[in-house]
Amino acid sequence: MRITSTTVLAGGLAILPGTLACDPNLRPARDSLSRRELAPRADTSSVKRPQFGSVPYGVSIGSCTVPGKVAITIDDGFHIYTSDLLDIFKRNGVKATFFVVADNGQFGRPLLGDPSGPFPALMKRAIAEGHQLGSHSWSHQNFLEISPQERQQELVKLEGTFVDVLGFFPTYFRPPYTAFDNAVVKQLADLGYHNVNYDLDTDDWKLDFAKSKSIFSSAVSSTSASTSSYIALMHELEEKSVHELAQFIIDAAKKNGYDLVTVGECLGDPPSNWYRDPATGGPVGGAPPPPDPTTSSSSSTSSTTSSKSTTSSPSSSSKSSSSSSSSKGSTIVTTTSIITTPVQRPTAPATTTPAPATTSPPAQGDARSLNSLISVGAVLLGGLGLLVYL
Ligand SMILES: [Zn+2]
């Protein structure tokens, strides 16, 4: 059974019996999770959070705005198969989005930011290879079952890990279990997060992989890449999701004319907007945050979008050549290429599903040149010593 954002919103809640996107059986009780901490961590609690870019805040984003794209989103990692998954994506020349947690409740799995574990290096590798990393909270709590203060902690703590490892933190978030209501959506907007849903659920956590393949292939073969696009959901906790389903999805999507891209790309959002610079609160490598007047009261769930589409575009130099950015080897080149991919602006009807009482205009606007990607690469290289993967 699959839920759509529409269904969810119509019901007032994003979670319905039997429609969970993540398997509640795959994690231990909340109490045991909440005790797992990693310190010290960067503290982002006082970072300003203007809502930059033209992708809406305060709504449930359930589909792409750029036709012909399949944005694979992988939830609940990183995990023991992440390296293999990155290899598969690299071999096939495709990009994806990982909604990560610090603690996914898997026994023995190090916390995401644990410097003695494998994940910090994999986070850098994923960024260097052009993938997008979004937040899925610190420990995968159901946001409908915890207090606003706990929700904020779940977000801010994971931001600390991102800053510790990469120097910036995400502006894209998927609530655990895709569970949210109006209050959650508003809080996410206030904290500068896009609330990302999906419109193609492979149901891979149910472990019926034949069914998962059928769901995916039926979707992409029954629609036209010239007019359709998808935000597809899968996970990386199960070996077969990575070693079997991932390649199948890639092949089926390509066979039917779809490009596999990140969520940011399928929404026409420049990579610099996928992350927030903790020093400025603005886009990574971009201009300073937009003047606050419009967004200042980040409490705008209802007015959402548009006003914030203030695109304070970081574009200063229109397009820097793709490979120019890099003095540093392949890593950056890769990153840059992704970024330089012309970001098509939404020509399709808005796919964002308005939060309860909101109407969200289609994310549109500018076709900001993704020069900023280069800045992402620069940031990575410069500040973070990403040279590791050269
Ligand atoms: Zn999840």
Residues whose N, C-alpha, C, O or C-beta is under 5 A from the ligand:
A	BS01	ZN	C22 D75 D76 P176 Y177
